[in-house]
Amino acid sequence: KTVQTGVFKTFYREAGAGEPLVLIHGGGPGADSHGNWKELMPIFAQRFRVYAYDLIGFGNTEAPDPATFTYSMDARTQQLQDFIEALKLGPANVIGNSMGGCTVLGLAIRKPELIKNMVLMGSAGLRMQLSPEVGKLMHYDFTMDGMRAIATALAYPGFGISEEMIRYRYELTKREDIMRATAATQAWIRGNGGMHYE
């Protein structure tokens, strides 16, 4: 499904019944709600009405032209706020992974009344020096080898990274609008010393 969130439409998946639970994926190139949450959604859906959406410039959510749109943490926080308000989910339980975690932190600062409980997974949120491994995420070259390097940087040693997963994420970055959004997101993160709130 899609819902209007500000000047763009946000794509989301939903399942289950009960209190709302919003899932926000990480920000590595090729990330989306399906790749991040496909195995957990059915488990969460046993107790919650689960909503997993694609961040701005990722997956099937619209990717506005970076010439007129800034791919910042404020933009992602506003997207989460608009998503919860448009679907009347607040106060919602929210789980954020990496960039998604920083997005949740932003909303907790800005509009705490929209969040009932929050879980942060490997969350960004502090100004810090990026490690060489994480730095690979900021210099994606839109190739299969580049995606393989990113997948390796994101996973713990010994995790079985399938070619199917690498191909899936790579294919998500091939759309021209997503390529522009990915480059703009990476440039914003590099220019701001990571994903964080002051």
C-alpha positions, -999 to 999 in steps of 0.1 A, spaced: 0 0 0 10 37 -2 1 67 19 8 104 13 36 116 36 43 153 29 53 158 -7 58 121 -15 41 88 -11 54 62 13 51 25 4 44 1 33 34 -35 41 10 -45 69 0 -77 86 -16 -90 118 -39 -75 143 -36 -57 176 -17 -26 188 3 -9 160 39 -18 156 59 3 131 92 -12 117 118 11 101 147 -5 81 183 5 80 200 29 56 225 8 37 221 10 -1 194 -15 -13 177 -17 21 139 -18 22 111 -30 44 109 -65 28 146 -73 30 149 -60 66 117 -74 81 104 -104 59 113 -130 85 102 -110 116 69 -96 103 50 -129 106 63 -133 141 54 -98 152 20 -101 134 9 -128 159 6 -100 185 5 -67 167 -8 -49 136 25 -45 119 34 -17 95 68 -19 77 75 11 54 103 20 30 123 51 40 123 81 16 146 72 -13 145 35 -6 125 5 -20 92 15 -34 87 48 -16 90 78 -39 124 94 -43 121 131 -49 148 149 -70 177 159 -47 178 192 -65 146 202 -47 146 178 -17 172 173 11 178 137 22 184 145 58 176 130 92 149 157 96 133 145 64 132 109 76 119 119 110 91 140 93 83 110 72 78 88 103 57 115 119 36 119 88 32 81 84 20 76 120 -4 106 118 -18 97 83 -27 62 94 -37 73 129 -14 49 146 -2 70 175 9 63 201 27 34 183 52 8 192 82 14 170 113 -6 161 141 11 142 172 -5 127 204 16 122 192 47 103 157 37 113 168 38 149 180 73 145 147 82 128 128 69 159 151 89 182 143 120 162 106 115 166 110 107 203 126 142 206 102 160 184 68 143 191 72 119 220 34 115 223 34 95 190 55 68 205 43 42 231 75 20 232 106 20 211 133 -5 204 166 6 187 187 -20 168 223 -10 161 210 25 161 227 55 147 223 87 167 256 101 179 282 122 161 311 98 157 340 88 134 328 62 109 349 30 109 364 19 76 338 -9 74 309 14 79 326 39 56 320 14 28 283 22 31 290 58 22 308 51 -10 286 27 -29 295 24 -66 262 8 -77 278 -25 -87 273 -61 -76 308 -61 -61 300 -29 -43 268 -44 -29 287 -75 -18 312 -53 1 283 -35 18 266 -68 28 299 -80 42 304 -48 62 268 -50 76 269 -87 87 288 -103 116 316 -127 107 303 -161 97 268 -148 87 257 -166 55 253 -138 29 234 -154 0 239 -142 -36 201 -139 -37 201 -113 -10 230 -94 -26 212 -95 -60 179 -84 -44 195 -53 -28 215 -45 -59 184 -46 -80 167 -21 -57 195 4 -63 193 3 -101 164 28 -106 176 62 -117 157 80 -90 169 56 -63 205 61 -75 202 99 -71 185 95 -37 212 71 -25 240 94 -36 223 123 -19 217 104 13 254 93 14 266 128 7 244 143 35 257 117 60 293 123 50 289 160 52 272 159 86 296 135 103 271 106 104 235 103 114 228 121 146 208 148 165 224 176 184 
